Every structure is written in C-alpha cells, then in structure tokens.
C-alpha cells in the first residue's frame, strides 16, 4: 500500500517563493550600491551584459526593444552586439572641438535622441511599459538614456551596467584597458558587420 504525501500550505508557499526568487534573480543581480554614481538610474533596473541573453529569452525577443546608444564610430570600429534592434546615439562627437579635461574630442548630447528613439519604438510597437534594454560602452550613457526616457514616461527601461566593452582595469597587466567585464569580455556574440536597417543614419 502506498501513501501520498501532501505538502503543507507553508511548504507549498515556500516553494513558490523560491521559484519566484530564482526567476527574478538575474534581474536583481546588480547591487546599485556597487555602481559608480553615473551608472545609477532613477528606475533602478540593471543587468550585467552576461545576463542579457537570458533576459531576452525570458521576456521574449519580440517584446524587448534592445538599443545601442554608442556613436556610429564606436559601432563601426569596435563592433556591435548581436540581437540589437537598432542604434540611437545618446551623444554626438564633435571632431572640431577638444575636451582638455577628458583628453578627447567633445561629445554633446544628441538633440534628436527622443525622436530617433521613438521611431525605433514605433518600429517594434513598443509601449511605455514594455521592456526596453539599453547598452553603451560601459554603462554611463545607458544610465543617462534610461533616466531621460523615464522623464518621458517610459517605466521599464533597463541599463546594461558594464556595456559592450566593459570597465577599465584599475591594476594588473590590463591596467587602463577594458578587460574587466562587458559584452565582449563575456564572450557574447558580436560583429564588425553593420546592418543598414539597424545602423544610425543621420538625417
């Protein structure tokens, strides 16, 4: 004679809670306290690059608007992550101006960012509550972009905190190089081949 064992309501509830925690874990893996101030967003929605494929699979790649906020030059010479829906630069480089403090060319905000973003959103039929995923070089511009979109009513905007290239190493043989984390260093698929339909075309 066999007997069946029933789970107590407490055990069943605990199991459901554990299942929910496991499902939600990738979305909560980033501690905001560990981020540089410029990477912290008002919405507080963060992903590491290594968790992006699982995020896209979980929410559905046809439901998530995945955008690259880097400049066309970065995409052309550094590469593009596989799976993006398009490029909307958050900043524009000015090659006739020099920033002495940063020792590089001046980069100003893209004045057409919102309109260019909304064209991509319309192409994917993205509503203001749908998941939007932003990636840049190392998580600074994606955070700024997330805050900008939040101010315009978008409520589900995620920032890839380590970006496409990752953070720079503070010591060791790779000091000063972007070898710490990020899409490329995680071994995720990328290409130098630009897709015209997804590239940024200035108009």
N, C-alpha and C positions, 0 to 999 in steps of 0.2 A: 504494500500500500504506500502510495506516495502522497506527500503533503506539499502543498504550495505555500510559500512564504510571502506574506504581504508586506509591502513597505509601509512603515508608519508615515502619517502625513508629514512629520518633521523631516524624515529621511528623504521623502519624495521632493519636498521643498528645497532641501539642501542640494539634492542632485540637480534640480532645475537652476538653482543659483550658480552652482559650479559650471554647468553647461553655458549659462549666460556669460559668466566671467571668462570662460575660455574663448567664446565667440568674440567678446568685446576686447580681449587682451591686446591684439595688435593695434587697436585704435587708441589705447591708453598706455602704450609702452613708453611714451616720451614724457619725462617729468619736466614741466615748464621751468622748475627751479634750476634745472641743469642747462638751460638755454641762455645764450647771450641776450641781452635786453632787446636788441634789434630783431631777434627771431621770435619774440613773444607776440602773440596776436590777441585781439580782443575776444575772438570766438574760442580760442584755446583748443583748436583742433589741429593735431600734429601727427605726422607719420615720418618714420625713417624710410629712406629710399628702399631698403631691403624688404620692407613690408608693403610696398606699393602693389606688386602683382597680386598678393592675397586680398588686398583691399578692393582692387578692381574686380577680382573674381567674386568676392563676397557680395558686392553691391551691383555687379553686372556692368560689364564694359560699355554696354549700350546706354547705361544710365548715368555714368560718371563723365563729367566734362574735364578732361585732363589737358592742361595747357602749360606750355613752356614760356616763361616770362623773360628769357635771356634775349640779348640782341641778336640780329641776324648774323653778325660776325662770329659770335660765340658758337652759334649752331653750325655755321659753315666750317670753322676751323677746329672746333673742339668736339663736335658731334651732337647727335640728337637721340634722346631715349626712344626706344620702340614704344608704340602704343599711344603717343600723344595725339590729341585731336587737332592741335594747331599751335601756332606761335603768336603770342601777343606781347611784344616787348614792354616791360614796365618802365624802362629807361631808354634814352637815345644818346648815343655817343656824339660828341662834337669834336671833330678832329682839328678844328682851328683854334681850340682853347685848351689850356693846360692847367691841371689842378696840382699846385706845388705841394700841398699838404699830403695828398694821396699819391703823388708822383705818377700821375697817369692823365689821360685825356678827361675832360669834363664830361660827366654823364648827368643829364637832366631828366626829370620825369617826362614820360610820353604824354603829351596833352590829349592825344586821341585814344588813350588806353581804354576808357569806358566804352566808347562807341565800337572800337575794334573787338573788345571782349564780347559785347552784346551781339555782334554779328556771328561770332563763334557759338554763342549760347543759342541763338536762333537756329543755326545750322543743326544743332544737336537737340533742339526742342527742350532746352534746359530751363526749368522754372527756378524761382529764387530759393526754394527749399531743397532743391536737388543737390546731390554731392558734387562739389567742384574741387578738383585737385590741382594745385599749383606747384611748379618746380622751377628753380632758377639755378644759379651756380652753386650756392652753399646755404640757402635758406633765408637770406636777408630780404631780397626782393619779393620772394613768395609770401613772406610775412607782411610786408608793406602792401602787396597786392590784395592779400586776404582782408586786411583792415580797410583798404579802400572799397572793396566790394561789400564788406559788412556795412559800411556807411551808406551804401546804396541799396540796402535791403536784402542782400544775399546772406542766408543764415547757416549754410552748411559748407563752408569753404575751408579746405584742409591745406596746410603748408607742409611741404617735404623739407624737413629741418636741415638735412645735410646736402640737399640739392643733387645736381648732376655730377659735379666734380668733387664735392666734399670739403671739409675743413682743412686748414693747413696744420701740419705737424709742428708742435712747439719745441721739440728736441729730437735727438737721434739723427740717423743718416738722412732721413727725409725732411729735416727741419726746413720750414718755409714752403714746402711743397704740399699739394692737395692729395695726400695719400692716406688720410685718416678714415674716411667714410664716404658716403655718397654713392650715387647710382653706378658710376664706372667701377669704383673700388669694390662694390658688392658683386661685381661680375654679371650685372643685369644686361640684357641685350640693348645695343645701341648701334648707330651707324653714322658715317660721314655723308651718306646719301640723303639729300634733302628731297622731300615730297612737295612738289609745287602747290598742291591743294592744301597743304598744312603749313607751308612757309609763310613768313610775314612779307607781304608785298606792299611797300609804301605807296600811298596814293595821294 
